[in-house]
Structures are given as C-alpha cells and as structure tokens.
Amino acid sequence: MQLYRLIPIVLALSLAGCQTATDGLSTSAAPAEVTGPAAGAIAGDMAGRFAEQAGSTTTPIKLHKDTSEFSVALEAALKGWGFAIVTDDKSASVKDAPKPVELAYSIAALDGQVLARLSTDTMELGRAYSVSNGVATPASPLSLMKRN
C-alpha cells in the first residue's frame, strides 16, 4: 500500500478543522439576572479594560441598542472613558467622519459566575465575575485576544 498518497489527504482534513469564521461579530446580549449595581460594575470594569487596549478614543464606537441594564451601563461607561457612541448609521453619512468600530458584547451566567465579553473586529476581551447580593467582583484575570 502506498501511504505517501494518503499524507496530503490526512493533512488537509486535519487543517480544515482548525478554521474559524471571522466574517462578523456575534449579536449583543445580556441576561436578565445581571442588573443594577452588578451590571454597572461589570460594564465599568470591561469598559476600562477596553479603553486600555483600544488606545485612541477618537474613533466612535457603534453599539447595538437594547434596553438591558448592562447595555445602558456599558454605553455610559464607554462615554465616561471618552468614547463617542453611535447607535445608528446616520453618523456614517457625515463627510470625513471616521468609520465607527462595531462593538459587540455578551454576558452569560455559567456555574455560578457571569462571563462577560467585548468584541471588535480586531480584539476580544473576556472576564469571569462573581455576583453576590447584587455586587460583581472579578473572578478571573482578563482574557485578551488580538487579531490582525
């Protein structure tokens, strides 16, 4: 049997499993159980870490508007760090305006903790939080992934 003929097939199949789609960001979502001070604490911490990694605050941030307390707190926290927030496409029509960076977020409850994630086309930030009596505290180090 000629095994050398199987090597390209095995190699192609093994590499095919390593690909991920990067065509867009996931939709933003926050569960109902992250409310009040906990939502504000998580949003404030994640906005601060995002500001550290983003560097410049001159590029506007495009957020998908929803009515969750986390969404409202995240928008306020990003504004507090100096970011301009865009929630519609009207600003894109302004001549010479910088293109907004789309920021997606997700919050998920898992094993008694809350996992928070902020994503853009060039980076993702994630962190786990412990929520007790409406107070959120970081339960893990910040996870950072940068893309080219």
C-alpha positions, -999 to +999 in steps of 0.1 A: +000+000+000+013+035-009+009+055+023+025+086+008-007+092-012-027+094+020-005+121+036-019+151+017-055+139+024-048+135+062-030+168+063-059+186+045-085+171+068-066+180+100-061+216+089-097+220+079-108+215+115-087+245+127-105+272+108-130+296+124-153+321+108-144+358+113-169+374+090-187+393+117-194+398+153-219+380+173-251+398+184-250+416+217-269+400+246-272+404+283-292+380+306-319+394+329-302+383+361-273+409+356-290+440+368-284+472+389-250+476+406-237+443+393-244+454+357-227+487+363-197+472+379-191+447+351-197+473+324-174+498+341-146+472+345-149+459+309-151+495+295-119+504+314-100+474+301-113+481+266-101+517+268-066+504+279-064+481+248-081+503+223-057+532+228-074+560+210-108+573+219-112+594+187-128+565+167-165+563+175-180+530+189-211+515+173-232+497+198-264+478+191-290+495+212-311+474+236-329+481+269-309+458+292-293+474+323-259+461+311-263+478+277-272+511+293-243+508+318-218+498+291-227+528+270-224+552+300-190+536+310-176+539+275-187+576+273-170+581+307-138+569+291-142+595+263-156+573+235-183+587+212-212+562+210-231+557+177-263+537+178-274+543+142-259+547+107-266+584+104-231+594+116-216+572+088-231+596+062-212+626+076-183+635+053-148+630+067-162+612+098-141+582+110-158+549+104-172+536+137-158+504+153-186+479+159-185+467+195-205+435+204-209+423+239-222+392+256-230+383+292-236+347+302-243+330+335-223+298+340-215+277+370-224+305+395-204+331+377-210+356+350-188+356+319-185+390+301-171+395+267-165+426+245-156+420+208-145+441+179-130+431+145-095+434+160-098+422+196-118+403+222-118+409+259-133+384+284-135+380+321-155+360+347-172+377+376-187+365+408-220+381+416-233+381+452-260+403+467-260+425+436-223+431+437-199+419+410-162+413+415-137+399+390-132+362+395-106+357+367-078+376+350-086+395+319-085+373+287-073+392+256-072+381+220-059+404+193-065+398+156-045+412+127 
